[in-house]
Amino acid sequence: MEALLKRELGTSVLKSTGHSGGGCISEGQSFDTDTGRVFVKINHKSEARRMFDGEMASLEAILATNTVKVPRPVKVLDLERSGAVLVMEHVDMRSLNKFSSQLGEHLAELHLHNKRQLEKQSKELQTVGKGSGSSEVEVVSRFGFPVPTCCGYLPQVNDWQDDWVCFYSQQRLQHQLSLVEQSHGDREARELWAKLQLKIPEMFKDVEVVPALLHGDLWSGNVAESSEGPIIFDPASYYGHSEFELAISGIFGGFGRSFYSAYHEKIPKCAGFAKRQQLYQLFHYLNHWNHFGGGYRGSSLRTMKELTK
């Protein structure tokens, strides 16, 4: 791998710093190079390239908004035998502490970015002499993402859709339940889903959902801070409902009150928020069931039962 990195990064120096990291999906290691320190994520699975391509596209999309800090991605490389690596800038990070409220502000700015671009575009179209191509920043009016992204190691279906309820029902919940069916053939899950999908549209009555760029997997293990402020990493991005972003923190915790206060000061809760949080948590329970097995079956079914009451 070292020879590959030297060649592809065009560096004569490649020295391990001793900094390492990783989660349950990939491992990581930092190296000093001619042009500075980099962090390299390594995964030996055959589908690692797809996973890292999605992560790189996610990091680039978030970076382009200039709202919340993420590590700057450099390159995805195929390993010679199997797997791939993702090279990005190295950031000295520690646990989120004093920048908790600032993270709430920055995350809200990320979620508002596309809405503001849409409003700007609409205003420009109404101005004499301005055309639809006058905005320099990409404006997204649908739900999805240009490439597949992985929440964990499972790819998400990011095909573009105009309707959020259809997108979330079909490409998030139905997709996860199909994987459950393939692996477990769970009859109770099947029966509960038949009832639940009829109720989902009611949860969005009088709610306007504007496509927001999401991190997509914002649990406490994917946030930190540097000396300069908060930072988020390991994204599984797509354009979706901003409320989805907060759901996983309700499962695993780790975010202080100041984070939520700062976030909701910019994006206030809409009626029905609590029930939709349950609906969005269901995706994460199902995703964990598909990743880690039956330990998450109970949480998945319990959430579906509560939502169908």
C-alpha angles and dihedrals in degrees: 000000000000092000090049092051093047092051098044096042092044093230131142091196122064111159124165111236096202091245109128137165145156145146137227092300110041140010126227142204136181125227135186113230138176090272100039142285121324134188117222123202113203129198126169098195116117091240094050093108092060091047094050094043087057092047092049092050089049093051091047092050093050091044091054091060092061090214112107125020120251129168110274109246119227112180146331115228133187116234115231098244107024137333135021144252132228115211118203139156116287114242123189102232138181133180116296109264124128095024097056096113091043089055089054090053095046093047091052089050089053090051093047095046098087092042089056091048090052091050091048091050092049090051092049092050089055092050117093112249096018121114134201091261096059097097114090096200121072112260118206122201099172139057120258138052136261093248137024114271127196126231096201105333097317114101118237122223103241100173109148118261131177095214121064096202091054092044095050096040096047107027099036113024100025091045092052092045090051088056090049089051092051093050103033110010089219110191096191092053089050093051095046092049091053088059098038099053089060091056099047097085090057090061090063098048109140091000118126110209113198115189108261126186106246133198084218101205105045104163122144092265090065098053131071141141137245127198087274099052144282123340134190127201145168093054127186095193134190137142108269145124112320090223090066090069094067098049100085092051087061089059102045102020122203098135119106128226091255090062093056094041092053092045096049092045086069098031110029120205116264125218111283093027095135094053092046088051088059089049091051092045088056089068091056094047090051092045090052091047088055092046103039107019139239097342087089095045093092094051091047095050094041091054091048091050092051092049093051095052 
